[in-house]
Amino acid sequence: MIAYMKPLGSLLCGALLACVPAQARSQPKDGLASDQEMARVQLQAAANQHIDSARTAVAVLAKDPLMTEALRWSKGVFILPAYRRAALAIGASGGTGVLLGKRGDGSWSAPAFFKLGALGIGLQAGVEAGPFVFVLLNDKAMQQFQQRSSFSVSADAGLTVRNWKKVARGTVGKGDVIAWSGTKGLFADAVAVSVDDIRYDEPLTDAYYHRTLALGDVLADHVSNDQAQGLQQALAAASAPDR
């Protein structure tokens, strides 16, 4: 008799569970999944917007012959489509940028997303400016972005970051980084420009490519997104040797 009690109990539990509507049983899980999907869709839309804005920034930069020469020298580029210095906001992000590496054949890698805190050109709290492009002229500059934690592109980080307004013809390939701004007069006579508290934005990158990715996976072309082709093609055209 005792031997039959456990199977009978299991049958009774199964019968009772069957009486509960499937929708009611799955509602908490489905609700969580729905929230996660909504968050993913919002991140993907934001990523798409950043890429479109970066492409617009490249179109403006491409009108400057000095900067197209810099792109021909480059190993990579970091594009910040817009920047806002938040007022009194601890830990607030000043903007979202995208990093692309240049391949040996002159084409460009898939973009990876980064967020940053401070742009060192004396902007006041609440000021909006941009776009900015940091042309990374050598492997040392590119390697800064391989760091796992927060890092800077600045003289303090061992990099020479030159204001494109101060770059003379024939000296484009000197130094580590050339900083360009699409906002008229923003850099003015500033000799040095820096960008601090840069961090790889893994959630935004993952949402854009629909999978979990390390930065190295993106730069090594282990992923692609058709929506980024416009940006990649714009950079390839701007950096073409026969331009």
Protein Blocks (a to p, Z undefined) as FASTA:
>chain_A
ZZmmmmmmmmmmmmmmmmpcfklmmmmmmmmmmmmmmmmmmmmmmmmmmmmmmmmmmmmm
mmpmklmmmmmmpmbdcddfbacddehighiafbdcddddddfkopacdddddddfbdce
hpaehiacdddddddfbfklmmmmmpmbdcdddfknopacddfklpcghilmgcjbdcdd
fbghklmmafbdcdehiacdfklmmmmnopacdfklmmnopaccfklmmmmmmmmmmmgm
kZZ
